[in-house]
Amino acid sequence: MEAALQQTRREFVRAAAVTAVSPTLSRMASAQSYPSRPVRIIVAAGPGGVPDILARLIGPWLSARLGQQFVVDNRPGGGNNIGAEAGVRAPPDGYTLLLVSTSNAINVTLYEKLNFNFVRYIAPVATIVRQPALMLVNLSVPATTVPELIAYAKANPGKLNMGSPGIGSGPHMAGELFKAMTGIDMVHVPYRSGGGAALTDLLGGQVQVLFQAPVGAIEHVTAGKVRALAVTTKVRSELLPNVPAIGEFVPGYEASLWFGFGAPRATPKDIVEKLNEEINAGLSDPTMRMRLADLGGGVLASSPAEFGKFIEDDTEKWGKVVKFAGIKPE
């Protein structure tokens, strides 16, 4: 009888050990076999813009490293919400990734009735790049520094028109944060057709101030057609090292245009970590870093947990600005 009980105990212990180890073995197997088919990268914007370029830059790197195609799927429209919803609601199997950005953090508060909760539905995978916006002024504006612009705007409330690529865009929010922290009044002029039209009107003097991503704007700065007073990131940009950061004059000011990768929330942790490792390896590659620098950004590498905290903090920050300025989507 005692021998039978001992045998039963041994079988129970073996069964318990197998049960405990099985999930770990399963996770290891899924990481080792992933990916076994093409992976889709959803970009909530049309072809040719910075988000599309980033996805088509990182995608081939992952394809080469992981042996499967990473295919870009452009889903523009709805203030980036159409693509974002498609990304977070996809099967959480690692075969759908979403290029996420500052816009996703802003939209959480900007849109009151979204069909999804971005912060709760997204599994942060990896950050890629952080860009400044340039604070540009038309040459007719009698200000060559940020303090001079603040003084002029306070002396002439409502006289300056501030263009942007659209309501709730990263550059728009950078401008609204500047207005809130300095107490100045500038009239917001959004352009539905994007930053190109806003830049054209800045050159022509229809708007006097514009917060704009570096791509497409730096050439006009170096040609002397517009004046760059500052960048919005905490530190100066390597592309324009002589242009100060706004925070040098407005303590605490910082506004980044950032991009990264996310996946549906329940995506297996081991797959998320594998993707994070490969993306961070790409961010260490000199050629990749140079191409990212050409887009006006600095490499921003992180762990999934760090990226999650980053998204939460940025969502809270822009939520306060949206509420303070009373911003409503078009």
Secondary structure as GFF3:
##gff-version 3
##sequence-region A 1 330
A	DSSP	alpha_helix	2	33	.	.	.	ID=ss1
A	DSSP	beta_strand	39	43	.	.	.	ID=ss2
A	DSSP	alpha_helix	50	66	.	.	.	ID=ss3
A	DSSP	beta_strand	70	74	.	.	.	ID=ss4
A	DSSP	three_ten_helix	78	80	.	.	.	ID=ss5
A	DSSP	alpha_helix	81	88	.	.	.	ID=ss6
A	DSSP	beta_strand	96	101	.	.	.	ID=ss7
A	DSSP	alpha_helix	102	110	.	.	.	ID=ss8
A	DSSP	alpha_helix	118	121	.	.	.	ID=ss9
A	DSSP	beta_strand	122	131	.	.	.	ID=ss10
A	DSSP	beta_strand	134	137	.	.	.	ID=ss11
A	DSSP	alpha_helix	146	155	.	.	.	ID=ss12
A	DSSP	beta_strand	161	164	.	.	.	ID=ss13
A	DSSP	alpha_helix	170	182	.	.	.	ID=ss14
A	DSSP	beta_strand	187	190	.	.	.	ID=ss15
A	DSSP	alpha_helix	195	204	.	.	.	ID=ss16
A	DSSP	beta_strand	209	212	.	.	.	ID=ss17
A	DSSP	alpha_helix	218	222	.	.	.	ID=ss18
A	DSSP	beta_strand	227	231	.	.	.	ID=ss19
A	DSSP	three_ten_helix	246	248	.	.	.	ID=ss20
A	DSSP	beta_strand	257	264	.	.	.	ID=ss21
A	DSSP	alpha_helix	269	283	.	.	.	ID=ss22
A	DSSP	alpha_helix	286	294	.	.	.	ID=ss23
A	DSSP	beta_strand	298	299	.	.	.	ID=ss24
A	DSSP	alpha_helix	304	325	.	.	.	ID=ss25
###
